[in-house]
Amino acid sequence: MFKKSIFILAVLMIAALTLSACGTQPAAAPAEVPAEAPVAEEAAAPEETGPCLIIGATYGGPINDAGYNQAMHESIMEIKKNIDCVEIVEAENVYDEAGATTTIEQMIQNGAKMIIATAFSHQDPAYQLSLKYPDVIFEHAGGWMMGENFANFFGKPPDVWFAKGVAVGLMTTTNRIGFVAAFPLGWTLTFANAFHLGAKSVNPDVVTEVKFTYAWGDSAKEAEVTNSLINGGADVITMHVDSPATVLSTAESRGVYSVGFQSLAAQQFAPKYWIVGSGYTLGDKLTWLTSTVLDGTWTPIFLRCSLKEGCMALSEFGPEVPQDVQDQVLQVVDDLDAGTIVAFKGPILDQDGNMVVPEGEVLTDDVMGNVDWMVQGMVGSPK
């Protein structure tokens, strides 16, 4: 009887424990999540599609130089503003051909399918790489080489230089103008010639002296040449070097008027004695070229575009420039755009009195890039 009671008690205890365990079962219920709950979908990371095009851009100097490199950088970055799926990889201070070759090749290895090489010394390295990589599009700024996947783009500065020359011809009191140039290249001589012709059109007594630094970015040499021109009587200074900062600052410190080139940002270095300047504004054209790469319609074209077409811009006039001078310069700009004034229309004589542009003829773009002479009334050697 006693054993039977113990057995019954054990059965009752087991039953009680079983009921207790069953009583805790509802606490596990939250683990039973409905199949349709979007928990997994919400946790998934969004799919990355990547850029629609990677562009590699190379510069010969710093992109904040208030000169050529800054103008090119700002123009190229307009592509990103207009086509946001584009990725732009930049390399500044790429000075020589060997560096350009290494840099551009690395960009291509990292996925660049379009290269924009902006420095003069980058043209041949970029062209050679275009032969090696036929599936990559190459655009070079201001050169002359062309190929199946290699093209050239730039502004058309001669008309702007002529207009700036008009401003200088009206502002000079010594009738002597100084022009600081890097090298005696065809286009550099064309710019200087257009500048002198513009000045001479309103002041037949003006003389333009050109001196070369033989470097695109040698600040010490630029300061030396600028001072030399001022010491020689120039009361207006302009330049064709990568960064105009040194030339402008030197002229400003000596109370001499200056005219800028390359970038509109240059005006900051001549707050008082600035006359006028011009800069490259190629963003819209580069955006268009990029769009043709994206839609597969790109073809190699030799693109040169003007102030009227938006590839260049005239700066604001300086505080010392009279309103009548401003009005006359702007009228010349309109006349150049309309074709009623042609900067290089003959007859034009060189320094030695030789006829370089016969009467009735006009100097064409292909000839401008190969000019090896200076206009009559200029001082300096074009060699």
KASUL-V944570 format. One line per field, one symbol per residue. phi: phi as a letter, one per 40 degrees, with the letter a starting at -180 (. if undefined). burial: # if it has 24 or more other ideal C-beta (glycine too) atoms within 12 Angstrom, else .. Layout:
BEGIN
phi=???
burial=???
END
This chain:
BEGIN
phi=.cccccccccccccccccccccccddccddcccdcccccccccccccccgccabbbbbbcaccbcfbdccccdcccccdcccbcccbbbbbbfccbccccdccccccccchcbabbcbcdccccdcccccccbccbcbbbcgcbcbacbbbbbacbcdcccccccddcdcccbcgbbbbcbcbccdcccccccccccccccbacccbbbbbbcfacabcccccccccccccchcbabbabbcbcdccccccccbgbcabcagbccccccbcbcccaaaacbcdccccccccccccgbdbcbccbbbdccgcbaccccccccccccdccccccdcccccgcbbdbbccbbcdcgccbbcdgcbccdccdcbcbbbcdhbbhbcb
burial=....................................................###########.################..#..#######.##.#..##.###.##...################.##..#..##########.#.########################.##############################..########.#####.###.######.#.###################.#.###############..##################..##...#....#####..#########.##...##.###.##..##...#####..#.##....##.....#.#..##.#.########.#.
END
